[in-house]
Amino acid sequence: MAEAQPQGTGPQGTGKAAGGRSAQLAHTGLRPGWTTGACATAASTAAYTALLTGEFPDPVTITLPKGQTPSFALAVEELAPGRSTAMAGVVKDAGDDPDVTHGALVRATVRALPAGSGVVFKAGAGVGTVTRPGLPLDVGEPAINPVPRQLMREHLAEVAARHGGTGATADVEVEISVDHGEEIARSTWNPRLGILGGLSILGTTGIVVPYSCSAWIDSIRRGVDVARAAGRRHVAGCTGSTSEKVAVALHHLPEDALLDMGDFAGAVLKYIRRHPVERLTICGGFAKLSKLAAGHLDLHSARSQVDKGFLAELARRGGADEALAGAVAEANTGLAALQLCTAAGVPLGDLVAATARDESLAVLRGAPVAVDVICIDRAGMVVGRAEPRGPGEDRQGSPQR
């Protein structure tokens, strides 16, 4: 993993305070960990290597989407007679994050398939299966999210190329399992979302960014201070790495203008209320920002939920008939509600963005800050935008709630 810069120092030893997402993480003093997706990638890479060579690499090193190259020790390994299958497992280390899957054993069992089959994913014991629409996977698919799937495909292709697999792409079945995963999943939202039988294999960066509420809120405040000291007039509060990329692409902001707000939208707004900048962009996933639109300032899933009834009221404002509004109210997820409205030509994403902007202005209480909001989907596509609006400008009425 790339080293974070020491607190209070900038690049090239300038002595200036570092800013941006990496500096915020360093400031918390908390140790990052690895996602279930990173663990599954390491385990599948080790298993496929053993399937082709007869030997398990231990530790096994992988390359994460942002270039970090962590190494994972194998907790279990098993090579079947005749190399019909190979299994490797790693224990998830979530660092200092209070992650329910910390310490879970993530296993990958790999078996060869005929040339041209590609990589086929299978849910083993403790990994869930998607049973309802509204998630980034089709119904019936194992709950292994798109980014971990792509990461595994890339690593398995490298192993195939290096050790004589069937070509440029690996042709294998990869079964991912998590010991006691079905029991652990009862402490998550998976059953409510229609992911049955176990956990999801998740992660967009491979890294679990830890926080305690107080440490992370303090890091947000420090990020604002650094941006102001650098003369930044425009900052962006982002819910994660994907939204950060979108904000940079749209507004060409430097690193020290980026605030990793995570779930703490209220912390960003309240501190900027006391320490204003000219413009604040809020960028995040549609579902999270729908919570902000509904008046929630803590966007964590354990402390606030997507209110589909609220989304239905917004959809009515956008022209939805009662049949569509009813379908939105009964949707499995916020993403499913958005998809229903998009198909019907109802701009639910823009309505959520505009309402979230107006809620943000209400929290700012007249501070001289213009706010715009960008909603994205899981792939980083913009699905809703609200143009900048400052204090005293006309506010769109929010639906009753």
N, C-alpha and C positions, 0 to 999 in steps of 0.2 A: 504494500500500500504506500502511496506517495506520502512523504512526511508533510505535516502541516507546519507552517512557519511559526517560529516562536512568537509568543504574545508580545505586541509592542514593537515588532520590527517589520520592515517592508522588504520587497524584493531587492536583490543586489546590495543588501546591507545599507539601505538608504537611511535607516534609523527612523523612517516615518512609519506611522501605525498602518499595519496591513488592514485591508478591508475585504468585503465580499464573503462568500459562503465558506470558503476554507478557513478564513480567519475567525469567523463565528464559531466554527467547530473547534478550532484550537483554543479559543477563549473559554469554552465550557470546561475544558480539562477532562472531558469524558472520553472513554475509549470506544471507537467504532467497532462494529461487528460485521458479520457476513449474512446475507440473505439466504433463504432456503434455495433460491435459484442458483446462487454461487456454489452452495454446497452440492446441489444436484449436478452441476456442471463438473465440479472436481471429481465427484464419485463416478460419473459416467465416463469421464476422460480416463480415469485410472482403470476402470473395468474394461473398456474397449482396448486399451493398450495391452492389458493382460490377455484378452481374447486373441489378439494378433501375435503377441510375442511370448506369452507364457509367464511374464513377469509383471508384477504390479509396481508402478512408480510410487515411491513413498519417501518423502512427501510428494504430492502432485501439485504442480504449479499451473495456474490458469491466468488468462488475461481478461480483465474486466472491461466493460464498455468504455471507460475513461482512461484505460491504459495501465491501471494498477495490476501488479502481478503477485497476488498472494499465494502462499503455499499452504496446503492442507495435509495434515497427517491422517492416514487411514486408521479408522477404528476397527473395521472388519474387512476381510477379503476372502473370496472363495472362488476357486477355478474348478469348474466341473470337469469330470473325466472326458478326454477327447476335445476339450475346449468348446463344448457345446454352449455353455454360458459362462459368464464371469460376473461376479458381484463385488462391489466395493462400497464402503460406507464411511461417512465423516460425521462428526458431531458438530452441530451448529453452535457457534459462539456468537452471541448477539452483543458482545461487548458490554457496555454499561447500560444498554437499553433494557427496560423491563418487558422484554419480548416473551410471549407465552411459549414460543418454540425454542427458547434458549436451552441448550443441552439435548435437543432432540437428535436422534440418529437418523440421518438421511441416507438411504441406500439407493444404488442404481444397479440393476441387473441388465446386462447387455447380451443379446444373442444375434447371430448373423442372419440376414435375410437374403433372398436372391438379388442379383445385380439389378439395379434400376428401381429397387423398392424405396430408396431414400431412408430417412429416419422416421420411424413410427413410434409414437409415444403411448405408453400404457400406464394407467393408474394401478399401482400395487397397493398392498395393505397400508392403510393410513393416509392415502392420498385421495381426495374427493373427486367426484364426477359431477359435471355441470348438468343440472336437470331442468333449469328454467332459463328463459331468454333474458337479455339485458346485460350480460357479461361479455368480455372481449373474446369469448370462446363459444363455439357452437354447442347446443344441447347434445349431450352424449359424450362430449370430449373430456379427457382427464383434465383436472384443474391445475394444469401447468401453463402458466401465463405466457404470452407471446415472446417477451424479451428473454426469459430463461430458455424457451425452446430454441430461439435463434442462437443464443450463446452456446447451448449444447451442440447444435448442428455445426457451428463453426469449429468448435474444438474437436468434435468427432471427425470432421473432414480433414483436419490437420493430422490427426492420428492415422487416418486411412492413408493419406499421402506419404506419411513418414514410414509407416510399417507395412505397406503392401496390402491395403484394403482393396475394395472393389473399384476404386476410381477416385475422382475428385470429390465426390460426396460419399459419405459412409452409407452403407445399406444395412441397417440394424434396427432391431426393436429395443427400445429403452424403457424399462419398467422402473418407475420411481416409487419408492415406498418410504414411509416414515414410521419408525417404531412408536406405537401408542398414539399414532396420529389421529385416529378416530376419536379417542378420548380427549386429546388436546383440543380438537376442533370444536368440542362442545363449549369451550370458553371463547370462541370466536363468533363472528357473524355469519360464518359459512352456512349453517343450517337454514337461517332465515333467508339467505340469498339463493337457496336451492342448490348449494354445493354439498352433496351428501357423501358420506363414507370416509371423510377425513379432511385433511388440510389442503390448502392451495400452495403451489410452488410459485413464489413471488420474487419480485425485485427488478428494478429498471437499471440500477447502477451496480448491483452486486453488494453494495455496502449498506449496512444498517446504521443510520445516523442517530446516535443516542441523544437523549436529553432528559434532564429533570426540568420541570416547569420553570423553576427559578433560574437555573443556569441558562436555559435557552432564551428566556425573556431577557435576561441580562445581556446575552450575546446580541440580541436584536437591538437593544439600546446602544450597545457599543458600535454596531454596524451603522446606525443612524448618525452617531457622533462622528465616526470616521468619514462618512460621506459628506457631512456638513463641513468638516474641517478641510476636506479636499476641494470645497467649493462646488460640490455637485448640487445642481438645482432640480434634478429629476432622479428619483430613486424608484426601485421596483421591489415590492414585496411578493415573493414567489413561494408556492406551497411545496416545491420540490425541484429536482434537476431538470425535468422535462419542461416545466413552466418557465424555468430560468432561461433555457435555450430559446424559447419562444419570445420572451421579453427582450432578450439581447438581439434576436433577429429582427424584431419589429422596431426597436427603439435605439439600437446600437449603443447600449449603455456599457460603460466600463465596469470592471469587476467590483470596484469599491462602491458602486451605486446599487449593487444587488444585495437584497436582504433575504436571507433564508428564513421566512416567517413560519414555515411549517404549518402547524395548526393554529398558531397564535396570532390571528388577524387583529384581535383586540389589542394585543401588546404593541403591534406596529402603529395602529391608529392612535392609541392613547399617548404614546411617546412622541409621535410626530405632531400631535395636537399641542404639546408643550414645546416642541423643538421643530418648528415648521420647515418644510422645503417647498419650493414652488409647485412641484408636481409629484404625485404618487401614482404609480401604476400598480394595480393588484392583478396578478396573473395566477391562475390555478385551474384545477380540474373542475368541470361543470358541477359535479355533485357537491364538492366542498364549497364552492362559491354559492351554490343554492342555499347552503346553510347560513352563510353570511347574509344573503339576500333576505332570509327569514328572520334575521336579527340575532343569530348566534355569533359570538365573538371567539369562541373556542371551537375549532372545527374537527377535533379528534372524534373518531367514531365511538369512543367510549363515553363521550360527554355531550354529543349532539348527533341527531340523525337527520337524514334527508326527509323532508316533510312532503310527501307526494300530494297531499291535499292542498298545500300551499302552491305546489307546481301546477296543480289543476286550475287554481284560481288565476295564476299568471297566464296559463294557456287560454283561459276564457278571455282574458284581456287582449290576447293576441288574435282572437277570432275563432277559437276552437268551439265547436258545437258541444252539446252535452254528452254525446256519445264519446267523443274524443276526450273531453275533460274527465269523464268517468274512467276511461281506460288509463289515463295518466295517473289518476288517484289510486288505481289498483296495480300499477306497474311494479315489477319486481325490484328495479333499481332506478336511480336517477338517469342513468344512461338509457335504459329502456324507455323512460318517459320522453327523453330528448329525441330518441329515434322515432317514436310515434308522431311527435309534433313535426319533426323534419319532413317525414313522409307526407304529412298533411299540409305542408307549407306554413306552419305556425312557427314564428321565430322565438321559440322558447329560450334558446341560448342568449339571444340579445336581450330578452326581457329579464332573465336572471342577472345578466351583467349590469343592466341599467339599475335594477333594484338593489343589487349589491353595492353599486356606486353610491346610490342615494343613502343607503344605510351607513356606508362609510362616512359620508359627509355629515350625517347626523351625529356620529361619534366624534368627529372632528370639531363640532360645535362652533363653527364659524372661523376656525383657524384658516389663515390665508394659503390654502393648499387646494390645487385642482386635482381631481381624482378621475382616472379612467380604469376600466376593468376589462380583462380578457379572460374568457372561458375557453378551455381546451378539452379535448377528449384524451383518452389514454395514449393515443398515438401521437399526440402533440399537435393535432389539427385544431385550428381556431373554430369554435362552434358558437361563439357569441362575443360581441364587443359592445362597450359603451364608451362614447367619446368623452374627453375630459370635461368636467364640470366643476366649478368652484363654488365657494360659499355665496349664498344669496341668489343663485340662479334657480330657475324653476325646477322644482323637484317633482318627479313622477310619483303619483300616488301609489302606495303599496296596497295590495289586497288585504282585507281583514284577516286576522289570524288570532 
